[in-house]
């Protein structure tokens, strides 16, 4: 589930000179190529400018950061690549590499070590290899007369693969896959609708760990999804019909982009007026889960996603929209207007029959599942029914943050008595909104829960959920921990730090041991015949210092 936060402006741009945005080495930084001669790097949360470079040479595509070499790269006049370091204040100090073939774009991503060069003829190659073989002839991937409209670096089944979309002079688009390793066969797919009257408004590549899909949006208002590498040989493009989107203008271009494994964003013009609309669609529920409106629609509607930030062009401004990924709870989509708050109530004693009648009435009402769970949990806590609470946590994953904190507060009164309930609670994902933890749980109770978490962590080698809950508690009480003069609090924090460090050291040792074992297995110590024993894991050299 995606929740959009309030947007803010990162700066002004001139659309005609703008060349694009790419990710920097730091997750919250983005590189903005403002024009052919000007490049800036921004820290999005603070809106501060981190770097700025200018050049007399003209850039032909957006600048990227290569995490493999820790350097910035830019393409100048399509035939020259410039390279400069993070510490360089001027682009005139860059190292230049001349090519005989035209380069359209450089691609990179945070979870991939290295960069990829995309050439005019569709050939894709790792940047280091391309620089090392600058004069070689590269085999064309696209046909003559076609131009590349989209190039994206994807990770599919842990392997890197480039997806390019080209368009010919008849405006026919063709999708091709260019594997960077000899793992997958290339794909050649024409993006066309069987009904020739429907026009393609936008498309994006949706990638998951084991699937790669092209999602298309057409002038009939419907989204379609087609899996690229599938075992079934179905050529029924555009594939499965998903849902109808009526919140954007079906006569203007729409930009699609993947936000998470379950959600994509659609950015286009509003159906009426001059404004724009950002629509978030969820594949899990097959419905729109969020909408945000803007006053001005810019054609083309540029949209990017980096980490938990969306960037889009509205008018002459570059806007940033932070977003959060939450659990897929259907109750979060329920209309709050359905829930009528009744301030007048009367406390009464129920017999078992009356209580069952009330439960049946509540279940048949329009309340969301999480609201029903809140009422049931409050009742169980009031009657101290730990077993019922444990069963509810095990069987239901739609429990609100307020209810989780309520259970946490109840357990903090006697952690040893409620140890089983706490174990089930800590197996649950941490809160989406930590603010309710600060508001509902006193600092003293939070310390009790933190101490219990520490005791549980000592019993286990490593438990990701326990670490997540501990991090949440420390973050929520960070200011109070700093201001506390209690030596017991300091002692607890020091013990937690030592335990975490020891576990991290252990994991590092295991990783190093695994690497050593792989090296030993991969080495063939009998490849060369020698009189004495052979060990290829190290080498001894004599160095004359004087």
Secondary structure, 3 states (H helix, E strand, C coil): CEEEEEEEEEEECCCCCCCEEEECCCCCEEEEECCCCEEEEEECCCCEEEEEEECCCCECCCCEEECCCCEEEEEECCCEEEEEECCCCCHHHCEEEECCCCEEEEECCCCCCCCEEEECCCCEEEHHHHHHCCCCCCCCCCCCCCEEEEEEEEEECCEEEEEEEEECCCCCEEEEEEECCCCCCCCEEEECCCCCCCCEEEEEEEECCCCEEEEEEECCCEEEEEECCCCCCCCCCCCEEEEECCCCCCCCCCEEEECCCCEEEEEEECCCCCCEEEEEEECCCCEEEEEEEECCCCCCCCEEEECCEEEEEECCEEEEEEEEECCCCHHHHCCHHHCCCCCCCCCCCCCHHHHHHHHHHHHCCCCCHHHHHHHHHHHHHHCCCHHHHHHHHHHCCCCCHHHHHHHHHHHCCCCCCCHHHHHHHHCCCCCCCCHHHHHHCCHHHHHHHHHHHHHHHHHCCCCHHHHHHHHHHHHHCHHHHHHCCCHHHHHHHHHHHHHHHHHHHHHHHHHHHHHHHHHHHHCCCCCCCCCCCCCCCCCCCCCCCC
